[in-house]
Amino acid sequence: MPKSNNSRSWIEIIRELVDLYFKSARRSERGRTWHQHVVPYEDSWAVRREGNKRITSKHRLQETAIRKAKRIARKHKADVIIHRADGGIRDRINYD
């Protein structure tokens, strides 16, 4: 049966679908990360996932919050961003 110029082969259609799938997967990865921020919170310290309004955990000492953030970041191969009491960034640790 001859192939018309207007029809596409099923291989071309599958290739397009696969390309669309991978493009959408890359887009969603960029939209949301697992980076953990150690931030001042009220009169203590908190761990907050990047992009979240709610905190993950609250700690009396900054060092305790850093340990918690490191554990989460290691698990998800993300970064820990440690903030100063005034909100500025003090340090960044990468677990890629």
PyMOL Python script that loads the backbone (N, CA, C, O; Angstrom):
from pymol import cmd

cmd.read_pdbstr("""\
ATOM      1  N   MET A   1       0.850  -1.168   0.000  1.00  0.00           N
ATOM      2  CA  MET A   1       0.000   0.000   0.000  1.00  0.00           C
ATOM      3  C   MET A   1       0.901   1.239   0.000  1.00  0.00           C
ATOM      4  O   MET A   1       1.737   1.376   0.893  1.00  0.00           O
ATOM      5  N   PRO A   2       0.762   2.114  -0.944  1.00  0.00           N
ATOM      6  CA  PRO A   2       1.623   3.297  -1.031  1.00  0.00           C
ATOM      7  C   PRO A   2       1.307   4.290   0.087  1.00  0.00           C
ATOM      8  O   PRO A   2       0.162   4.441   0.512  1.00  0.00           O
ATOM      9  N   LYS A   3       2.343   4.945   0.537  1.00  0.00           N
ATOM     10  CA  LYS A   3       2.215   5.921   1.613  1.00  0.00           C
ATOM     11  C   LYS A   3       1.958   7.302   1.012  1.00  0.00           C
ATOM     12  O   LYS A   3       2.687   7.733   0.117  1.00  0.00           O
ATOM     13  N   SER A   4       0.944   7.988   1.489  1.00  0.00           N
ATOM     14  CA  SER A   4       0.648   9.316   0.955  1.00  0.00           C
ATOM     15  C   SER A   4       1.572  10.348   1.600  1.00  0.00           C
ATOM     16  O   SER A   4       2.158  10.088   2.651  1.00  0.00           O
ATOM     17  N   ASN A   5       1.701  11.495   0.985  1.00  0.00           N
ATOM     18  CA  ASN A   5       2.573  12.548   1.495  1.00  0.00           C
ATOM     19  C   ASN A   5       2.059  13.147   2.793  1.00  0.00           C
ATOM     20  O   ASN A   5       2.848  13.666   3.584  1.00  0.00           O
ATOM     21  N   ASN A   6       0.759  13.088   3.029  1.00  0.00           N
ATOM     22  CA  ASN A   6       0.157  13.705   4.210  1.00  0.00           C
ATOM     23  C   ASN A   6       0.278  12.839   5.458  1.00  0.00           C
ATOM     24  O   ASN A   6       0.238  13.366   6.569  1.00  0.00           O
ATOM     25  N   SER A   7       0.420  11.564   5.310  1.00  0.00           N
ATOM     26  CA  SER A   7       0.443  10.688   6.484  1.00  0.00           C
ATOM     27  C   SER A   7       1.860  10.580   7.057  1.00  0.00           C
ATOM     28  O   SER A   7       2.861  10.616   6.341  1.00  0.00           O
ATOM     29  N   ARG A   8       1.888  10.447   8.371  1.00  0.00           N
ATOM     30  CA  ARG A   8       3.166  10.257   9.046  1.00  0.00           C
ATOM     31  C   ARG A   8       3.262   8.813   9.495  1.00  0.00           C
ATOM     32  O   ARG A   8       2.250   8.163   9.762  1.00  0.00           O
ATOM     33  N   SER A   9       4.480   8.319   9.576  1.00  0.00           N
ATOM     34  CA  SER A   9       4.642   6.944  10.024  1.00  0.00           C
ATOM     35  C   SER A   9       4.446   6.876  11.536  1.00  0.00           C
ATOM     36  O   SER A   9       4.600   7.876  12.237  1.00  0.00           O
ATOM     37  N   TRP A  10       4.117   5.734  12.011  1.00  0.00           N
ATOM     38  CA  TRP A  10       3.908   5.556  13.448  1.00  0.00           C
ATOM     39  C   TRP A  10       5.211   5.787  14.209  1.00  0.00           C
ATOM     40  O   TRP A  10       5.170   6.185  15.373  1.00  0.00           O
ATOM     41  N   ILE A  11       6.340   5.554  13.602  1.00  0.00           N
ATOM     42  CA  ILE A  11       7.634   5.803  14.245  1.00  0.00           C
ATOM     43  C   ILE A  11       7.818   7.306  14.492  1.00  0.00           C
ATOM     44  O   ILE A  11       8.296   7.708  15.553  1.00  0.00           O
ATOM     45  N   GLU A  12       7.441   8.124  13.520  1.00  0.00           N
ATOM     46  CA  GLU A  12       7.550   9.575  13.701  1.00  0.00           C
ATOM     47  C   GLU A  12       6.637  10.065  14.821  1.00  0.00           C
ATOM     48  O   GLU A  12       7.016  10.943  15.597  1.00  0.00           O
ATOM     49  N   ILE A  13       5.461   9.508  14.903  1.00  0.00           N
ATOM     50  CA  ILE A  13       4.503   9.896  15.944  1.00  0.00           C
ATOM     51  C   ILE A  13       5.042   9.501  17.317  1.00  0.00           C
ATOM     52  O   ILE A  13       4.966  10.291  18.258  1.00  0.00           O
ATOM     53  N   ILE A  14       5.576   8.310  17.444  1.00  0.00           N
ATOM     54  CA  ILE A  14       6.140   7.852  18.727  1.00  0.00           C
ATOM     55  C   ILE A  14       7.330   8.716  19.110  1.00  0.00           C
ATOM     56  O   ILE A  14       7.488   9.074  20.277  1.00  0.00           O
ATOM     57  N   ARG A  15       8.166   9.054  18.142  1.00  0.00           N
ATOM     58  CA  ARG A  15       9.332   9.898  18.413  1.00  0.00           C
ATOM     59  C   ARG A  15       8.891  11.267  18.953  1.00  0.00           C
ATOM     60  O   ARG A  15       9.489  11.787  19.895  1.00  0.00           O
ATOM     61  N   GLU A  16       7.850  11.841  18.357  1.00  0.00           N
ATOM     62  CA  GLU A  16       7.340  13.129  18.829  1.00  0.00           C
ATOM     63  C   GLU A  16       6.794  13.021  20.254  1.00  0.00           C
ATOM     64  O   GLU A  16       7.023  13.903  21.081  1.00  0.00           O
ATOM     65  N   LEU A  17       6.079  11.945  20.531  1.00  0.00           N
ATOM     66  CA  LEU A  17       5.530  11.751  21.877  1.00  0.00           C
ATOM     67  C   LEU A  17       6.641  11.615  22.923  1.00  0.00           C
ATOM     68  O   LEU A  17       6.553  12.178  24.014  1.00  0.00           O
ATOM     69  N   VAL A  18       7.677  10.866  22.576  1.00  0.00           N
ATOM     70  CA  VAL A  18       8.801  10.697  23.493  1.00  0.00           C
ATOM     71  C   VAL A  18       9.490  12.040  23.736  1.00  0.00           C
ATOM     72  O   VAL A  18       9.826  12.366  24.875  1.00  0.00           O
ATOM     73  N   ASP A  19       9.701  12.818  22.676  1.00  0.00           N
ATOM     74  CA  ASP A  19      10.313  14.148  22.827  1.00  0.00           C
ATOM     75  C   ASP A  19       9.476  15.040  23.741  1.00  0.00           C
ATOM     76  O   ASP A  19      10.015  15.718  24.616  1.00  0.00           O
ATOM     77  N   LEU A  20       8.160  15.038  23.537  1.00  0.00           N
ATOM     78  CA  LEU A  20       7.276  15.839  24.382  1.00  0.00           C
ATOM     79  C   LEU A  20       7.349  15.411  25.849  1.00  0.00           C
ATOM     80  O   LEU A  20       7.347  16.248  26.752  1.00  0.00           O
ATOM     81  N   TYR A  21       7.413  14.099  26.072  1.00  0.00           N
ATOM     82  CA  TYR A  21       7.497  13.579  27.437  1.00  0.00           C
ATOM     83  C   TYR A  21       8.754  14.083  28.134  1.00  0.00           C
ATOM     84  O   TYR A  21       8.682  14.564  29.265  1.00  0.00           O
ATOM     85  N   PHE A  22       9.899  13.981  27.476  1.00  0.00           N
ATOM     86  CA  PHE A  22      11.153  14.392  28.096  1.00  0.00           C
ATOM     87  C   PHE A  22      11.234  15.904  28.281  1.00  0.00           C
ATOM     88  O   PHE A  22      11.808  16.374  29.263  1.00  0.00           O
ATOM     89  N   LYS A  23      10.673  16.665  27.356  1.00  0.00           N
ATOM     90  CA  LYS A  23      10.649  18.117  27.526  1.00  0.00           C
ATOM     91  C   LYS A  23       9.819  18.502  28.741  1.00  0.00           C
ATOM     92  O   LYS A  23      10.226  19.370  29.513  1.00  0.00           O
ATOM     93  N   SER A  24       8.669  17.876  28.923  1.00  0.00           N
ATOM     94  CA  SER A  24       7.821  18.205  30.067  1.00  0.00           C
ATOM     95  C   SER A  24       8.468  17.753  31.367  1.00  0.00           C
ATOM     96  O   SER A  24       8.303  18.419  32.389  1.00  0.00           O
ATOM     97  N   ALA A  25       9.192  16.653  31.364  1.00  0.00           N
ATOM     98  CA  ALA A  25       9.874  16.187  32.571  1.00  0.00           C
ATOM     99  C   ALA A  25      10.968  17.166  32.974  1.00  0.00           C
ATOM    100  O   ALA A  25      11.128  17.453  34.160  1.00  0.00           O
ATOM    101  N   ARG A  26      11.716  17.678  32.021  1.00  0.00           N
ATOM    102  CA  ARG A  26      12.772  18.648  32.318  1.00  0.00           C
ATOM    103  C   ARG A  26      12.176  19.934  32.872  1.00  0.00           C
ATOM    104  O   ARG A  26      12.737  20.532  33.790  1.00  0.00           O
ATOM    105  N   ARG A  27      11.067  20.356  32.333  1.00  0.00           N
ATOM    106  CA  ARG A  27      10.416  21.579  32.789  1.00  0.00           C
ATOM    107  C   ARG A  27       9.971  21.449  34.238  1.00  0.00           C
ATOM    108  O   ARG A  27      10.150  22.382  35.022  1.00  0.00           O
ATOM    109  N   SER A  28       9.394  20.306  34.608  1.00  0.00           N
ATOM    110  CA  SER A  28       8.915  20.142  35.979  1.00  0.00           C
ATOM    111  C   SER A  28      10.075  20.032  36.958  1.00  0.00           C
ATOM    112  O   SER A  28       9.937  20.440  38.112  1.00  0.00           O
ATOM    113  N   GLU A  29      11.212  19.493  36.534  1.00  0.00           N
ATOM    114  CA  GLU A  29      12.370  19.422  37.413  1.00  0.00           C
ATOM    115  C   GLU A  29      12.859  20.817  37.754  1.00  0.00           C
ATOM    116  O   GLU A  29      13.217  21.077  38.903  1.00  0.00           O
ATOM    117  N   ARG A  30      12.882  21.716  36.788  1.00  0.00           N
ATOM    118  CA  ARG A  30      13.363  23.068  37.023  1.00  0.00           C
ATOM    119  C   ARG A  30      12.408  23.855  37.901  1.00  0.00           C
ATOM    120  O   ARG A  30      12.835  24.754  38.626  1.00  0.00           O
ATOM    121  N   GLY A  31      11.126  23.535  37.850  1.00  0.00           N
ATOM    122  CA  GLY A  31      10.137  24.308  38.575  1.00  0.00           C
ATOM    123  C   GLY A  31      10.205  24.125  40.080  1.00  0.00           C
ATOM    124  O   GLY A  31       9.897  25.064  40.815  1.00  0.00           O
ATOM    125  N   ARG A  32      10.585  22.986  40.555  1.00  0.00           N
ATOM    126  CA  ARG A  32      10.553  22.693  41.990  1.00  0.00           C
ATOM    127  C   ARG A  32      11.846  21.997  42.392  1.00  0.00           C
ATOM    128  O   ARG A  32      12.237  21.011  41.767  1.00  0.00           O
ATOM    129  N   THR A  33      12.509  22.493  43.417  1.00  0.00           N
ATOM    130  CA  THR A  33      13.750  21.882  43.868  1.00  0.00           C
ATOM    131  C   THR A  33      13.608  21.373  45.293  1.00  0.00           C
ATOM    132  O   THR A  33      12.616  21.645  45.968  1.00  0.00           O
ATOM    133  N   TRP A  34      14.605  20.639  45.735  1.00  0.00           N
ATOM    134  CA  TRP A  34      14.646  20.158  47.111  1.00  0.00           C
ATOM    135  C   TRP A  34      15.662  20.935  47.942  1.00  0.00           C
ATOM    136  O   TRP A  34      16.023  20.490  49.032  1.00  0.00           O
ATOM    137  N   HIS A  35      16.138  22.093  47.452  1.00  0.00           N
ATOM    138  CA  HIS A  35      17.097  22.889  48.205  1.00  0.00           C
ATOM    139  C   HIS A  35      16.488  23.278  49.549  1.00  0.00           C
ATOM    140  O   HIS A  35      15.324  23.668  49.634  1.00  0.00           O
ATOM    141  N   GLN A  36      17.304  23.162  50.596  1.00  0.00           N
ATOM    142  CA  GLN A  36      16.849  23.447  51.955  1.00  0.00           C
ATOM    143  C   GLN A  36      17.489  24.730  52.457  1.00  0.00           C
ATOM    144  O   GLN A  36      18.705  24.898  52.363  1.00  0.00           O
ATOM    145  N   HIS A  37      16.680  25.633  52.990  1.00  0.00           N
ATOM    146  CA  HIS A  37      17.171  26.891  53.539  1.00  0.00           C
ATOM    147  C   HIS A  37      17.089  26.840  55.060  1.00  0.00           C
ATOM    148  O   HIS A  37      16.064  26.454  55.622  1.00  0.00           O
ATOM    149  N   VAL A  38      18.178  27.233  55.724  1.00  0.00           N
ATOM    150  CA  VAL A  38      18.187  27.397  57.171  1.00  0.00           C
ATOM    151  C   VAL A  38      18.009  28.886  57.411  1.00  0.00           C
ATOM    152  O   VAL A  38      18.882  29.690  57.082  1.00  0.00           O
ATOM    153  N   VAL A  39      16.869  29.245  57.987  1.00  0.00           N
ATOM    154  CA  VAL A  39      16.487  30.661  58.093  1.00  0.00           C
ATOM    155  C   VAL A  39      16.124  31.032  59.529  1.00  0.00           C
ATOM    156  O   VAL A  39      15.681  30.184  60.304  1.00  0.00           O
ATOM    157  N   PRO A  40      16.317  32.321  59.884  1.00  0.00           N
ATOM    158  CA  PRO A  40      15.836  32.763  61.197  1.00  0.00           C
ATOM    159  C   PRO A  40      14.308  32.709  61.213  1.00  0.00           C
ATOM    160  O   PRO A  40      13.651  33.064  60.235  1.00  0.00           O
ATOM    161  N   TYR A  41      13.759  32.260  62.340  1.00  0.00           N
ATOM    162  CA  TYR A  41      12.297  32.106  62.438  1.00  0.00           C
ATOM    163  C   TYR A  41      11.880  32.459  63.857  1.00  0.00           C
ATOM    164  O   TYR A  41      12.240  31.768  64.811  1.00  0.00           O
ATOM    165  N   GLU A  42      11.120  33.534  63.990  1.00  0.00           N
ATOM    166  CA  GLU A  42      10.719  34.059  65.293  1.00  0.00           C
ATOM    167  C   GLU A  42      11.993  34.256  66.125  1.00  0.00           C
ATOM    168  O   GLU A  42      12.859  35.033  65.723  1.00  0.00           O
ATOM    169  N   ASP A  43      12.134  33.586  67.255  1.00  0.00           N
ATOM    170  CA  ASP A  43      13.358  33.728  68.052  1.00  0.00           C
ATOM    171  C   ASP A  43      14.199  32.450  68.000  1.00  0.00           C
ATOM    172  O   ASP A  43      14.930  32.145  68.942  1.00  0.00           O
ATOM    173  N   SER A  44      14.091  31.705  66.894  1.00  0.00           N
ATOM    174  CA  SER A  44      14.850  30.461  66.732  1.00  0.00           C
ATOM    175  C   SER A  44      15.257  30.312  65.263  1.00  0.00           C
ATOM    176  O   SER A  44      15.366  31.306  64.545  1.00  0.00           O
ATOM    177  N   TRP A  45      15.481  29.070  64.816  1.00  0.00           N
ATOM    178  CA  TRP A  45      15.890  28.779  63.441  1.00  0.00           C
ATOM    179  C   TRP A  45      14.962  27.745  62.839  1.00  0.00           C
ATOM    180  O   TRP A  45      14.406  26.908  63.551  1.00  0.00           O
ATOM    181  N   ALA A  46      14.796  27.803  61.529  1.00  0.00           N
ATOM    182  CA  ALA A  46      13.903  26.870  60.849  1.00  0.00           C
ATOM    183  C   ALA A  46      14.550  26.353  59.573  1.00  0.00           C
ATOM    184  O   ALA A  46      15.428  26.989  58.990  1.00  0.00           O
ATOM    185  N   VAL A  47      14.088  25.179  59.160  1.00  0.00           N
ATOM    186  CA  VAL A  47      14.465  24.610  57.867  1.00  0.00           C
ATOM    187  C   VAL A  47      13.250  24.768  56.980  1.00  0.00           C
ATOM    188  O   VAL A  47      12.134  24.420  57.366  1.00  0.00           O
ATOM    189  N   ARG A  48      13.475  25.301  55.775  1.00  0.00           N
ATOM    190  CA  ARG A  48      12.373  25.533  54.845  1.00  0.00           C
ATOM    191  C   ARG A  48      12.816  25.086  53.454  1.00  0.00           C
ATOM    192  O   ARG A  48      13.895  25.455  52.990  1.00  0.00           O
ATOM    193  N   ARG A  49      11.983  24.296  52.799  1.00  0.00           N
ATOM    194  CA  ARG A  49      12.267  23.888  51.425  1.00  0.00           C
ATOM    195  C   ARG A  49      12.091  25.091  50.504  1.00  0.00           C
ATOM    196  O   ARG A  49      11.171  25.891  50.676  1.00  0.00           O
ATOM    197  N   GLU A  50      12.981  25.207  49.531  1.00  0.00           N
ATOM    198  CA  GLU A  50      12.935  26.348  48.609  1.00  0.00           C
ATOM    199  C   GLU A  50      11.583  26.413  47.918  1.00  0.00           C
ATOM    200  O   GLU A  50      11.110  25.422  47.362  1.00  0.00           O
ATOM    201  N   GLY A  51      10.970  27.581  47.956  1.00  0.00           N
ATOM    202  CA  GLY A  51       9.675  27.790  47.321  1.00  0.00           C
ATOM    203  C   GLY A  51       8.498  27.588  48.257  1.00  0.00           C
ATOM    204  O   GLY A  51       7.377  27.967  47.919  1.00  0.00           O
ATOM    205  N   ASN A  52       8.724  26.997  49.431  1.00  0.00           N
ATOM    206  CA  ASN A  52       7.638  26.775  50.387  1.00  0.00           C
ATOM    207  C   ASN A  52       7.451  27.966  51.302  1.00  0.00           C
ATOM    208  O   ASN A  52       8.414  28.652  51.644  1.00  0.00           O
ATOM    209  N   LYS A  53       6.215  28.211  51.697  1.00  0.00           N
ATOM    210  CA  LYS A  53       5.938  29.230  52.707  1.00  0.00           C
ATOM    211  C   LYS A  53       6.026  28.620  54.104  1.00  0.00           C
ATOM    212  O   LYS A  53       6.494  29.256  55.048  1.00  0.00           O
ATOM    213  N   ARG A  54       5.569  27.379  54.214  1.00  0.00           N
ATOM    214  CA  ARG A  54       5.604  26.700  55.513  1.00  0.00           C
ATOM    215  C   ARG A  54       7.010  26.170  55.804  1.00  0.00           C
ATOM    216  O   ARG A  54       7.773  25.867  54.886  1.00  0.00           O
ATOM    217  N   ILE A  55       7.337  26.064  57.088  1.00  0.00           N
ATOM    218  CA  ILE A  55       8.636  25.533  57.463  1.00  0.00           C
ATOM    219  C   ILE A  55       8.567  24.013  57.575  1.00  0.00           C
ATOM    220  O   ILE A  55       7.505  23.448  57.840  1.00  0.00           O
ATOM    221  N   THR A  56       9.709  23.359  57.370  1.00  0.00           N
ATOM    222  CA  THR A  56       9.795  21.909  57.520  1.00  0.00           C
ATOM    223  C   THR A  56       9.960  21.554  58.986  1.00  0.00           C
ATOM    224  O   THR A  56       9.298  20.649  59.495  1.00  0.00           O
ATOM    225  N   SER A  57      10.866  22.286  59.675  1.00  0.00           N
ATOM    226  CA  SER A  57      11.091  22.043  61.098  1.00  0.00           C
ATOM    227  C   SER A  57      11.628  23.306  61.761  1.00  0.00           C
ATOM    228  O   SER A  57      12.201  24.175  61.103  1.00  0.00           O
ATOM    229  N   LYS A  58      11.434  23.394  63.087  1.00  0.00           N
ATOM    230  CA  LYS A  58      11.874  24.544  63.870  1.00  0.00           C
ATOM    231  C   LYS A  58      12.873  24.048  64.911  1.00  0.00           C
ATOM    232  O   LYS A  58      12.676  22.996  65.520  1.00  0.00           O
ATOM    233  N   HIS A  59      13.963  24.826  65.113  1.00  0.00           N
ATOM    234  CA  HIS A  59      15.026  24.402  66.026  1.00  0.00           C
ATOM    235  C   HIS A  59      15.487  25.580  66.874  1.00  0.00           C
ATOM    236  O   HIS A  59      15.482  26.726  66.426  1.00  0.00           O
ATOM    237  N   ARG A  60      15.881  25.282  68.092  1.00  0.00           N
ATOM    238  CA  ARG A  60      16.370  26.317  69.001  1.00  0.00           C
ATOM    239  C   ARG A  60      17.726  26.840  68.549  1.00  0.00           C
ATOM    240  O   ARG A  60      17.989  28.040  68.626  1.00  0.00           O
ATOM    241  N   LEU A  61      18.601  25.930  68.072  1.00  0.00           N
ATOM    242  CA  LEU A  61      19.953  26.298  67.643  1.00  0.00           C
ATOM    243  C   LEU A  61      20.101  26.206  66.131  1.00  0.00           C
ATOM    244  O   LEU A  61      19.508  25.338  65.490  1.00  0.00           O
ATOM    245  N   GLN A  62      20.893  27.105  65.570  1.00  0.00           N
ATOM    246  CA  GLN A  62      21.135  27.078  64.122  1.00  0.00           C
ATOM    247  C   GLN A  62      21.841  25.786  63.719  1.00  0.00           C
ATOM    248  O   GLN A  62      21.534  25.219  62.670  1.00  0.00           O
ATOM    249  N   GLU A  63      22.776  25.316  64.531  1.00  0.00           N
ATOM    250  CA  GLU A  63      23.528  24.095  64.210  1.00  0.00           C
ATOM    251  C   GLU A  63      22.603  22.884  64.079  1.00  0.00           C
ATOM    252  O   GLU A  63      22.815  22.037  63.212  1.00  0.00           O
ATOM    253  N   THR A  64      21.598  22.796  64.917  1.00  0.00           N
ATOM    254  CA  THR A  64      20.625  21.697  64.838  1.00  0.00           C
ATOM    255  C   THR A  64      19.831  21.789  63.534  1.00  0.00           C
ATOM    256  O   THR A  64      19.588  20.778  62.876  1.00  0.00           O
ATOM    257  N   ALA A  65      19.432  22.999  63.169  1.00  0.00           N
ATOM    258  CA  ALA A  65      18.697  23.200  61.912  1.00  0.00           C
ATOM    259  C   ALA A  65      19.575  22.835  60.713  1.00  0.00           C
ATOM    260  O   ALA A  65      19.088  22.264  59.737  1.00  0.00           O
ATOM    261  N   ILE A  66      20.866  23.164  60.785  1.00  0.00           N
ATOM    262  CA  ILE A  66      21.789  22.838  59.687  1.00  0.00           C
ATOM    263  C   ILE A  66      21.910  21.331  59.526  1.00  0.00           C
ATOM    264  O   ILE A  66      21.900  20.828  58.403  1.00  0.00           O
ATOM    265  N   ARG A  67      22.024  20.602  60.639  1.00  0.00           N
ATOM    266  CA  ARG A  67      22.121  19.127  60.563  1.00  0.00           C
ATOM    267  C   ARG A  67      20.880  18.531  59.908  1.00  0.00           C
ATOM    268  O   ARG A  67      20.986  17.631  59.075  1.00  0.00           O
ATOM    269  N   LYS A  68      19.706  19.032  60.282  1.00  0.00           N
ATOM    270  CA  LYS A  68      18.454  18.544  59.695  1.00  0.00           C
ATOM    271  C   LYS A  68      18.396  18.847  58.198  1.00  0.00           C
ATOM    272  O   LYS A  68      18.006  17.993  57.402  1.00  0.00           O
ATOM    273  N   ALA A  69      18.784  20.064  57.820  1.00  0.00           N
ATOM    274  CA  ALA A  69      18.761  20.461  56.410  1.00  0.00           C
ATOM    275  C   ALA A  69      19.747  19.615  55.598  1.00  0.00           C
ATOM    276  O   ALA A  69      19.443  19.228  54.469  1.00  0.00           O
ATOM    277  N   LYS A  70      20.913  19.330  56.157  1.00  0.00           N
ATOM    278  CA  LYS A  70      21.914  18.501  55.466  1.00  0.00           C
ATOM    279  C   LYS A  70      21.382  17.092  55.214  1.00  0.00           C
ATOM    280  O   LYS A  70      21.583  16.526  54.140  1.00  0.00           O
ATOM    281  N   ARG A  71      20.705  16.536  56.212  1.00  0.00           N
ATOM    282  CA  ARG A  71      20.146  15.187  56.059  1.00  0.00           C
ATOM    283  C   ARG A  71      19.137  15.133  54.900  1.00  0.00           C
ATOM    284  O   ARG A  71      19.164  14.204  54.093  1.00  0.00           O
ATOM    285  N   ILE A  72      18.265  16.116  54.828  1.00  0.00           N
ATOM    286  CA  ILE A  72      17.251  16.162  53.760  1.00  0.00           C
ATOM    287  C   ILE A  72      17.924  16.395  52.410  1.00  0.00           C
ATOM    288  O   ILE A  72      17.592  15.734  51.427  1.00  0.00           O
ATOM    289  N   ALA A  73      18.865  17.330  52.362  1.00  0.00           N
ATOM    290  CA  ALA A  73      19.537  17.674  51.099  1.00  0.00           C
ATOM    291  C   ALA A  73      20.341  16.494  50.566  1.00  0.00           C
ATOM    292  O   ALA A  73      20.345  16.242  49.361  1.00  0.00           O
ATOM    293  N   ARG A  74      21.023  15.768  51.451  1.00  0.00           N
ATOM    294  CA  ARG A  74      21.787  14.583  51.017  1.00  0.00           C
ATOM    295  C   ARG A  74      20.865  13.546  50.377  1.00  0.00           C
ATOM    296  O   ARG A  74      21.191  12.954  49.348  1.00  0.00           O
ATOM    297  N   LYS A  75      19.725  13.343  50.997  1.00  0.00           N
ATOM    298  CA  LYS A  75      18.750  12.349  50.504  1.00  0.00           C
ATOM    299  C   LYS A  75      18.254  12.697  49.097  1.00  0.00           C
ATOM    300  O   LYS A  75      18.038  11.805  48.277  1.00  0.00           O
ATOM    301  N   HIS A  76      18.076  13.984  48.819  1.00  0.00           N
ATOM    302  CA  HIS A  76      17.502  14.425  47.548  1.00  0.00           C
ATOM    303  C   HIS A  76      18.532  15.042  46.596  1.00  0.00           C
ATOM    304  O   HIS A  76      18.177  15.607  45.562  1.00  0.00           O
ATOM    305  N   LYS A  77      19.830  14.925  46.967  1.00  0.00           N
ATOM    306  CA  LYS A  77      20.918  15.488  46.142  1.00  0.00           C
ATOM    307  C   LYS A  77      20.647  16.960  45.824  1.00  0.00           C
ATOM    308  O   LYS A  77      20.617  17.368  44.663  1.00  0.00           O
ATOM    309  N   ALA A  78      20.453  17.731  46.871  1.00  0.00           N
ATOM    310  CA  ALA A  78      20.116  19.149  46.736  1.00  0.00           C
ATOM    311  C   ALA A  78      21.151  20.001  47.478  1.00  0.00           C
ATOM    312  O   ALA A  78      22.189  19.491  47.901  1.00  0.00           O
ATOM    313  N   ASP A  79      20.872  21.274  47.632  1.00  0.00           N
ATOM    314  CA  ASP A  79      21.764  22.205  48.315  1.00  0.00           C
ATOM    315  C   ASP A  79      21.181  22.612  49.654  1.00  0.00           C
ATOM    316  O   ASP A  79      19.970  22.561  49.870  1.00  0.00           O
ATOM    317  N   VAL A  80      22.085  23.023  50.560  1.00  0.00           N
ATOM    318  CA  VAL A  80      21.682  23.645  51.819  1.00  0.00           C
ATOM    319  C   VAL A  80      22.150  25.088  51.747  1.00  0.00           C
ATOM    320  O   VAL A  80      23.333  25.350  51.532  1.00  0.00           O
ATOM    321  N   ILE A  81      21.243  26.011  51.923  1.00  0.00           N
ATOM    322  CA  ILE A  81      21.576  27.430  51.927  1.00  0.00           C
ATOM    323  C   ILE A  81      21.374  27.930  53.357  1.00  0.00           C
ATOM    324  O   ILE A  81      20.261  27.920  53.883  1.00  0.00           O
ATOM    325  N   ILE A  82      22.474  28.368  53.972  1.00  0.00           N
ATOM    326  CA  ILE A  82      22.439  28.798  55.367  1.00  0.00           C
ATOM    327  C   ILE A  82      22.399  30.323  55.399  1.00  0.00           C
ATOM    328  O   ILE A  82      23.246  30.993  54.810  1.00  0.00           O
ATOM    329  N   HIS A  83      21.403  30.855  56.094  1.00  0.00           N
ATOM    330  CA  HIS A  83      21.219  32.301  56.189  1.00  0.00           C
ATOM    331  C   HIS A  83      21.738  32.824  57.528  1.00  0.00           C
ATOM    332  O   HIS A  83      21.792  32.088  58.513  1.00  0.00           O
ATOM    333  N   ARG A  84      22.114  34.086  57.552  1.00  0.00           N
ATOM    334  CA  ARG A  84      22.498  34.778  58.789  1.00  0.00           C
ATOM    335  C   ARG A  84      21.223  35.228  59.514  1.00  0.00           C
ATOM    336  O   ARG A  84      20.115  35.113  58.989  1.00  0.00           O
ATOM    337  N   ALA A  85      21.409  35.735  60.716  1.00  0.00           N
ATOM    338  CA  ALA A  85      20.263  36.220  61.495  1.00  0.00           C
ATOM    339  C   ALA A  85      19.566  37.382  60.804  1.00  0.00           C
ATOM    340  O   ALA A  85      18.364  37.578  60.986  1.00  0.00           O
ATOM    341  N   ASP A  86      20.317  38.168  60.001  1.00  0.00           N
ATOM    342  CA  ASP A  86      19.695  39.294  59.291  1.00  0.00           C
ATOM    343  C   ASP A  86      19.051  38.874  57.969  1.00  0.00           C
ATOM    344  O   ASP A  86      18.488  39.707  57.259  1.00  0.00           O
ATOM    345  N   GLY A  87      19.132  37.573  57.635  1.00  0.00           N
ATOM    346  CA  GLY A  87      18.500  37.054  56.422  1.00  0.00           C
ATOM    347  C   GLY A  87      19.442  36.872  55.247  1.00  0.00           C
ATOM    348  O   GLY A  87      19.093  36.187  54.285  1.00  0.00           O
ATOM    349  N   GLY A  88      20.640  37.470  55.298  1.00  0.00           N
ATOM    350  CA  GLY A  88      21.614  37.307  54.219  1.00  0.00           C
ATOM    351  C   GLY A  88      22.149  35.888  54.169  1.00  0.00           C
ATOM    352  O   GLY A  88      22.064  35.154  55.153  1.00  0.00           O
ATOM    353  N   ILE A  89      22.700  35.498  53.029  1.00  0.00           N
ATOM    354  CA  ILE A  89      23.221  34.135  52.882  1.00  0.00           C
ATOM    355  C   ILE A  89      24.632  34.063  53.452  1.00  0.00           C
ATOM    356  O   ILE A  89      25.501  34.859  53.099  1.00  0.00           O
ATOM    357  N   ARG A  90      24.843  33.098  54.336  1.00  0.00           N
ATOM    358  CA  ARG A  90      26.139  32.888  54.974  1.00  0.00           C
ATOM    359  C   ARG A  90      26.962  31.836  54.244  1.00  0.00           C
ATOM    360  O   ARG A  90      28.170  31.999  54.071  1.00  0.00           O
ATOM    361  N   ASP A  91      26.302  30.741  53.809  1.00  0.00           N
ATOM    362  CA  ASP A  91      27.021  29.623  53.204  1.00  0.00           C
ATOM    363  C   ASP A  91      26.067  28.797  52.353  1.00  0.00           C
ATOM    364  O   ASP A  91      24.849  28.838  52.524  1.00  0.00           O
ATOM    365  N   ARG A  92      26.664  28.041  51.426  1.00  0.00           N
ATOM    366  CA  ARG A  92      25.879  27.136  50.586  1.00  0.00           C
ATOM    367  C   ARG A  92      26.647  25.837  50.478  1.00  0.00           C
ATOM    368  O   ARG A  92      27.838  25.837  50.166  1.00  0.00           O
ATOM    369  N   ILE A  93      25.964  24.718  50.735  1.00  0.00           N
ATOM    370  CA  ILE A  93      26.581  23.391  50.672  1.00  0.00           C
ATOM    371  C   ILE A  93      25.860  22.605  49.598  1.00  0.00           C
ATOM    372  O   ILE A  93      24.630  22.542  49.590  1.00  0.00           O
ATOM    373  N   ASN A  94      26.616  22.002  48.690  1.00  0.00           N
ATOM    374  CA  ASN A  94      26.048  21.282  47.548  1.00  0.00           C
ATOM    375  C   ASN A  94      26.200  19.776  47.759  1.00  0.00           C
ATOM    376  O   ASN A  94      27.293  19.308  48.078  1.00  0.00           O
ATOM    377  N   TYR A  95      25.139  19.026  47.587  1.00  0.00           N
ATOM    378  CA  TYR A  95      25.150  17.569  47.706  1.00  0.00           C
ATOM    379  C   TYR A  95      24.804  16.878  46.393  1.00  0.00           C
ATOM    380  O   TYR A  95      24.170  15.822  46.404  1.00  0.00           O
ATOM    381  N   ASP A  96      25.204  17.449  45.270  1.00  0.00           N
ATOM    382  CA  ASP A  96      24.970  16.798  43.959  1.00  0.00           C
ATOM    383  C   ASP A  96      25.819  15.626  43.872  1.00  0.00           C
ATOM    384  O   ASP A  96      25.795  14.921  42.863  1.00  0.00           O
TER     385      ASP A  96
END
""", "prot")
cmd.dss("prot")
cmd.show_as("cartoon", "prot")
cmd.util.cbc("prot")
cmd.orient("prot")
